[in-house]
Amino acid sequence: MPEISTPPACRVRPATLLDEAALGELDRATWSTLHAVMPRPQPPYAPFFDDRHRPEHFLVAETQDAAGGSRPAGYLRLVAPTPLACNSHVRQIQGLAVADRARGRGVARALLRAAFAAARDEGANRMTLRVLGHNTPARALYESEGFVVEGVLPGEFFLDGRYVDDVLMGRPLAP
């Protein structure tokens, strides 16, 4: 996949095994019941990459740090939702995280647009995702990028003492 450079201070690239520590740290730092249904990670931490979460499933957004170097500011996991041939035209976002220091700077939008391009390059013509109903900022971002609500599983999760909907969203990947 070609590198995508939007916004100017952000570069999106495929993940590599060398990103393991930084992405694990980012994942733990951004954990919240706003988007996570799994319990908060506790030491000893599981590896970020494993048999089901391989580097080739992730896009990494890098921004410049104060010293002029770059470091991961966000990631997006993009996979086929099933191994079925009849479903091979679909890609699914199964995780998106942006570091607090990079929020509001277009990092998530750059990751989404890079995911659209990567999915198209793989022959996909449709993108789906699931988002928690109370995650208003994420839902607004997804809607601004062409996703629409295609289904709702009411009260699917019990988080922080309340039931939360699981919202299914999708969009076509027309060029």
PAMAR-129279 format. One line per field, with one value per residue (C-alpha): x negated, z negated, y negated; residue in three letters. Coordinates in steps of 0.1 Angstrom, whole numbers, plus 5000, padded with zeros to 4 digits. Each point is the difference from the previous one (the first is absolute). Last residue first. Example, Ala and Ser with C-alpha at 12.3 -4.5 7.8 and 13.67 -1.06 7.14 Angstrom:
2
px: [4863	5014] .
pz: [4929	4993] .
py: [5011	5034] .
residu: [SER	ALA] .
END
This chain:
175
px: [5137	5030	4993	5036	5009	5008	5010	5011	5008	4996	5023	4989	5016	4990	4978	4967	5005	5027	4998	5027	5026	5016	4982	5003	4999	4989	4989	4983	4963	4991	4969	5020	5021	4969	4988	5034	5001	4966	5008	5034	4986	5032	5013	4968	4985	4999	4984	5006	4983	5012	4984	4970	4974	4969	4990	5036	4994	4967	5015	5029	4976	4979	5031	5009	4964	4999	5034	4987	4969	5018	4985	5028	4983	4963	4988	5028	4987	5024	5015	5020	5010	5018	5006	5015	4993	5026	4996	4988	5034	5010	4964	5006	4971	5021	4999	4970	4976	4991	4985	4994	4972	4991	4973	4971	4966	4980	4968	4997	4990	5035	5017	5011	5032	5004	5032	4998	5021	5006	5010	4965	4986	5020	5029	5014	4967	4987	4989	5006	4983	5020	4992	4987	5015	5036	5021	5033	5028	5013	5029	4979	5013	5013	4991	4964	4966	4979	4968	5002	5003	4973	4976	5007	4996	4966	4988	5010	4991	4968	5021	5011	5032	5010	4996	5018	4980	5013	4986	5015	5034	4999	4970	5010	4973	5006	5014] .
pz: [5059	4988	4967	4988	4964	4968	4964	4973	4966	4968	4974	4964	4968	4969	4969	5015	5030	5006	5037	5026	4987	5034	5029	5026	5038	5032	4986	5028	5008	5024	4984	4980	4987	4987	4983	4984	4987	4986	4981	4987	4985	4981	5026	5000	5034	5025	5034	5037	5033	5035	5034	4992	5027	4978	5013	4991	4964	4999	5013	4976	4971	5010	4998	4966	4987	5012	4984	4967	5002	5009	4973	4974	4980	5004	4964	4988	5021	5027	5001	5026	4998	5020	5032	5024	5037	5023	5035	4986	4985	5025	4997	4963	4976	4981	4992	5023	4980	4992	4966	4997	4981	4984	4990	5008	4997	5022	4994	4999	4963	4991	5016	5035	5008	5011	5009	5001	5021	4987	5013	5015	4965	4989	4976	5002	4994	4976	5001	4970	4977	4968	4971	4967	4988	5003	5031	4992	5005	5035	5014	5011	5018	4974	4974	5004	5009	5017	4979	5003	5038	5003	4979	5020	5032	4989	4988	5032	5026	5009	5013	5028	5005	5034	5005	4992	4997	4980	4998	5034	4993	5021	5013	5014	5005	5028	4992] .
py: [4943	5019	5017	5005	4992	5019	4996	5024	4985	5020	4984	4994	5013	4982	5006	4989	5023	5026	5009	5009	4976	4996	5017	4972	5004	4983	4966	4981	4995	4972	4984	4975	5028	5018	4968	4994	5036	4997	4968	5014	5032	5008	5024	5021	5003	5029	4998	5006	4992	5010	5003	5021	5008	5000	4965	4989	5011	4982	4968	5001	5008	4970	4978	5014	4995	4964	4993	5015	4978	4968	4978	5001	5027	5003	4996	5022	5028	5013	5035	5019	5036	5026	4981	5025	5008	5014	5014	5033	5009	5027	5014	5006	4993	4974	4963	4994	4979	4964	4990	4963	4983	4967	4976	5022	4982	4977	4981	4963	4998	4987	5030	5003	5019	5036	5018	5038	5023	5035	5034	5006	4998	5031	5001	5035	5019	4974	4963	4978	5025	5006	4977	5013	4978	4989	4991	4983	5025	5006	4980	4971	4969	4975	5025	4987	5012	4973	5005	5038	5000	4974	5021	5031	4979	4987	5035	5019	4974	5018	5029	4977	4979	4987	4962	4968	4967	4971	4965	4990	5015	5021	5019	5034	5026	5024	5035] .
residu: [PRO	ALA	LEU	PRO	ARG	GLY	MET	LEU	VAL	ASP	ASP	VAL	TYR	ARG	GLY	ASP	LEU	PHE	PHE	GLU	GLY	PRO	LEU	VAL	GLY	GLU	VAL	VAL	PHE	GLY	GLU	SER	GLU	TYR	LEU	ALA	ARG	ALA	PRO	THR	ASN	HIS	GLY	LEU	VAL	ARG	LEU	THR	MET	ARG	ASN	ALA	GLY	GLU	ASP	ARG	ALA	ALA	ALA	PHE	ALA	ALA	ARG	LEU	LEU	ALA	ARG	ALA	VAL	GLY	ARG	GLY	ARG	ALA	ARG	ASP	ALA	VAL	ALA	LEU	GLY	GLN	ILE	GLN	ARG	VAL	HIS	SER	ASN	CYS	ALA	LEU	PRO	THR	PRO	ALA	VAL	LEU	ARG	LEU	TYR	GLY	ALA	PRO	ARG	SER	GLY	GLY	ALA	ALA	ASP	GLN	THR	GLU	ALA	VAL	LEU	PHE	HIS	GLU	PRO	ARG	HIS	ARG	ASP	ASP	PHE	PHE	PRO	ALA	TYR	PRO	PRO	GLN	PRO	ARG	PRO	MET	VAL	ALA	HIS	LEU	THR	SER	TRP	THR	ALA	ARG	ASP	LEU	GLU	GLY	LEU	ALA	ALA	GLU	ASP	LEU	LEU	THR	ALA	PRO	ARG	VAL	ARG	CYS	ALA	PRO	PRO	THR	SER	ILE	GLU	PRO	MET] .
END
